[in-house]
């Protein structure tokens, strides 16, 4: 059975089922989720008296007729379940029934990663260009590094095999060393390749790892400068200080722009 009520937000009349009273529903007029309440009894309102006629005027008392809602204006929500963690609007969010709700939602998007009615590519989070270019450079350089690690291992094994004068035990040790060196270099390049890929995808973890690497590089160069100040030879000390300062400048140029850009657009990362 349908009863008449009104939206607590906009005050527009609504025709809903009696079972929906006390439940949360979305108003088709203001698009807000509200709790439907049982309406108060409508007060009787007399109609204005009619013009004079042979028949004495009569006053008719009747309640306002409710305005029925079209089927496409009815919003159906399942019972709200317990929610754990932050709410992200996605395909699992209850959707209104009808063609009238095929339009994009009004008002701000609840999340920068909104996926729902009216979703388009323009609403996707955009990673800053500086971070994307930096990630691409890391991927290219470490892709080349992976290839060089493989080629270097193969070339080293060929050179060891060509030395007939080596004892078998020494040759085996040389092979193990070459494979360990090549495997370690390949693994490091793979790790940095993945880091660049995650930076281009907008990963906050990748940005934090980049900050840690920048801190370690700056700490290492700071230790070099500290040791350089204790060198007795003034020429060597000056050269070491100069190289340390150049290294700090290189670290700043390589790490500071992408890190600053990432933190300025932190909401675009996930």
Secondary structure, DSSP 8 states (H G I E B T S, - for coil): -EEEEE-TTT--EEEEEGGGTTSEEE-TTT--EEE----------B-------SS-----B---------GGG-----------S-----TTS----SGGG-S--SSS-S-TT--STT--GGGS----HHHHHHHHHHHHHHHHHHHHHHHHHHHHHHHHHH-TTS-HHHHHHHHHHHHHHHHHHHHHHHHHHHHHHHHHHT-HHHHHHHHHHHHHHHHHHHHHHHHHTT-SSHHHHHHHHHHHHHHHHHHIIIIIHHHHHHHHTGGG--
